[in-house]
Amino acid sequence: SEHAANRSSFFASAAATIGQVTLLDYGLGANWGNLTIRLHALNRYLSQMLPAQQCDWVVFVDCYDSVIIGKEADICLRLERLEADSGRSVFFGAETWKGDLVEVACRRWLGRFGVD
């Protein structure tokens, strides 16, 4: 199907530029509701990760919302490295949002691996 082909292209592109991508897929017909539902899914995923599954960064993206979790300096450094390694610019519009669920996810993610 076209959806499967697009997904395969995405994974191939991601693997070539940033590494492994985990898809938290509830299906095309899922009723996502608002960002809170998606943040709960992210929180469940992070809480079930093993220390051996530690990765460089977590980017949570859907059609409407994106959440990048980490320290600002670390995120900027990793984006700069991605640009240098790929020879391409990383550009996006963003705003910071300090909602309770985002704060919980950040603390959980950073705390799991001994990061203050």
C-alpha positions as a Markdown table, in Angstrom:
| # | Residue | x | y | z |
|---|---|---|---|---|
| 1 | Ser | 0.0 | 0.0 | 0.0 |
| 2 | Glu | 1.0 | 3.6 | -0.4 |
| 3 | His | 1.1 | 4.0 | 3.4 |
| 4 | Ala | 3.5 | 1.1 | 3.8 |
| 5 | Ala | 5.7 | 2.4 | 1.1 |
| 6 | Asn | 5.9 | 5.8 | 2.7 |
| 7 | Arg | 6.6 | 4.2 | 6.1 |
| 8 | Ser | 9.5 | 2.2 | 4.5 |
| 9 | Ser | 10.9 | 5.3 | 2.9 |
| 10 | Phe | 10.8 | 7.1 | 6.2 |
| 11 | Phe | 12.6 | 4.3 | 8.1 |
| 12 | Ala | 15.2 | 4.0 | 5.4 |
| 13 | Ser | 15.8 | 7.8 | 5.5 |
| 14 | Ala | 15.9 | 7.9 | 9.3 |
| 15 | Ala | 18.3 | 5.0 | 9.6 |
| 16 | Ala | 20.7 | 6.7 | 7.1 |
| 17 | Thr | 20.7 | 10.0 | 8.9 |
| 18 | Ile | 19.9 | 9.6 | 12.6 |
| 19 | Gly | 19.7 | 5.9 | 13.4 |
| 20 | Gln | 16.9 | 3.6 | 14.7 |
| 21 | Val | 13.4 | 4.9 | 15.0 |
| 22 | Thr | 10.7 | 3.4 | 17.1 |
| 23 | Leu | 7.2 | 3.8 | 15.9 |
| 24 | Leu | 4.5 | 4.1 | 18.6 |
| 25 | Asp | 1.7 | 3.2 | 16.3 |
| 26 | Tyr | -1.8 | 3.0 | 17.4 |
| 27 | Gly | -3.1 | 2.6 | 13.9 |
| 28 | Leu | -4.5 | 4.8 | 11.2 |
| 29 | Gly | -8.1 | 4.5 | 12.6 |
| 30 | Ala | -7.1 | 5.4 | 16.2 |
| 31 | Asn | -8.9 | 8.3 | 17.9 |
| 32 | Trp | -6.0 | 10.2 | 19.3 |
| 33 | Gly | -8.0 | 13.0 | 20.8 |
| 34 | Asn | -5.6 | 15.7 | 22.1 |
| 35 | Leu | -1.9 | 15.9 | 22.9 |
| 36 | Thr | -2.5 | 14.6 | 26.4 |
| 37 | Ile | -3.4 | 11.1 | 25.1 |
| 38 | Arg | -0.2 | 11.0 | 23.0 |
| 39 | Leu | 1.9 | 12.2 | 25.9 |
| 40 | His | 0.5 | 9.4 | 28.0 |
| 41 | Ala | 1.6 | 7.0 | 25.3 |
| 42 | Leu | 5.1 | 8.5 | 25.3 |
| 43 | Asn | 5.3 | 8.3 | 29.1 |
| 44 | Arg | 4.3 | 4.6 | 29.0 |
| 45 | Tyr | 7.0 | 4.0 | 26.4 |
| 46 | Leu | 9.7 | 5.8 | 28.3 |
| 47 | Ser | 8.8 | 4.1 | 31.6 |
| 48 | Gln | 9.1 | 0.6 | 30.0 |
| 49 | Met | 12.5 | 1.3 | 28.5 |
| 50 | Leu | 15.5 | -0.7 | 29.8 |
| 51 | Pro | 18.8 | 1.0 | 30.5 |
| 52 | Ala | 20.3 | -0.9 | 27.5 |
| 53 | Gln | 17.7 | 0.9 | 25.3 |
| 54 | Gln | 19.2 | 4.3 | 26.1 |
| 55 | Cys | 19.4 | 6.4 | 23.0 |
| 56 | Asp | 20.8 | 9.8 | 22.1 |
| 57 | Trp | 17.5 | 11.6 | 22.0 |
| 58 | Val | 13.7 | 11.2 | 21.8 |
| 59 | Val | 11.6 | 13.0 | 19.3 |
| 60 | Phe | 7.9 | 12.4 | 19.5 |
| 61 | Val | 6.1 | 13.4 | 16.3 |
| 62 | Asp | 2.7 | 13.1 | 14.8 |
| 63 | Cys | 0.8 | 15.1 | 12.2 |
| 64 | Tyr | 0.1 | 18.0 | 14.6 |
| 65 | Asp | 2.5 | 17.9 | 17.5 |
| 66 | Ser | 6.2 | 17.3 | 18.1 |
| 67 | Val | 7.9 | 16.9 | 21.5 |
| 68 | Ile | 11.7 | 16.9 | 21.7 |
| 69 | Ile | 12.8 | 15.9 | 25.2 |
| 70 | Gly | 16.2 | 16.8 | 26.6 |
| 71 | Lys | 18.3 | 19.7 | 27.8 |
| 72 | Glu | 18.3 | 22.7 | 25.5 |
| 73 | Ala | 22.1 | 22.7 | 25.1 |
| 74 | Asp | 22.2 | 18.9 | 24.3 |
| 75 | Ile | 19.4 | 19.3 | 21.7 |
| 76 | Cys | 21.2 | 22.2 | 20.0 |
| 77 | Leu | 24.5 | 20.3 | 20.0 |
| 78 | Arg | 22.9 | 17.2 | 18.5 |
| 79 | Leu | 21.2 | 19.2 | 15.8 |
| 80 | Glu | 24.4 | 20.9 | 15.0 |
| 81 | Arg | 26.2 | 17.5 | 14.7 |
| 82 | Leu | 23.4 | 16.2 | 12.5 |
| 83 | Glu | 23.8 | 19.2 | 10.2 |
| 84 | Ala | 27.6 | 18.7 | 10.1 |
| 85 | Asp | 27.3 | 14.9 | 9.5 |
| 86 | Ser | 24.6 | 15.1 | 6.9 |
| 87 | Gly | 25.7 | 18.3 | 5.2 |
| 88 | Arg | 22.1 | 19.5 | 5.3 |
| 89 | Ser | 20.4 | 22.2 | 7.4 |
| 90 | Val | 17.9 | 21.3 | 10.1 |
| 91 | Phe | 15.1 | 23.9 | 10.1 |
| 92 | Phe | 11.8 | 23.9 | 12.0 |
| 93 | Gly | 9.5 | 26.3 | 13.8 |
| 94 | Ala | 9.1 | 25.6 | 17.5 |
| 95 | Glu | 7.7 | 26.9 | 20.7 |
| 96 | Thr | 8.4 | 25.7 | 24.3 |
| 97 | Trp | 5.6 | 24.3 | 26.3 |
| 98 | Lys | 6.1 | 23.4 | 29.9 |
| 99 | Gly | 2.9 | 21.4 | 30.4 |
| 100 | Asp | 2.8 | 19.0 | 33.4 |
| 101 | Leu | 3.0 | 15.9 | 31.2 |
| 102 | Val | 5.9 | 17.2 | 29.2 |
| 103 | Glu | 7.7 | 17.9 | 32.5 |
| 104 | Val | 7.0 | 14.4 | 33.8 |
| 105 | Ala | 8.3 | 12.9 | 30.6 |
| 106 | Cys | 11.4 | 15.0 | 30.7 |
| 107 | Arg | 12.2 | 14.1 | 34.3 |
| 108 | Arg | 11.6 | 10.5 | 33.7 |
| 109 | Trp | 13.7 | 10.4 | 30.5 |
| 110 | Leu | 16.6 | 12.4 | 32.0 |
| 111 | Gly | 16.4 | 10.7 | 35.4 |
| 112 | Arg | 16.5 | 7.1 | 34.0 |
| 113 | Phe | 20.0 | 7.6 | 32.9 |
| 114 | Gly | 21.4 | 9.7 | 35.7 |
| 115 | Val | 21.1 | 13.0 | 33.9 |
| 116 | Asp | 20.2 | 16.0 | 36.1 |
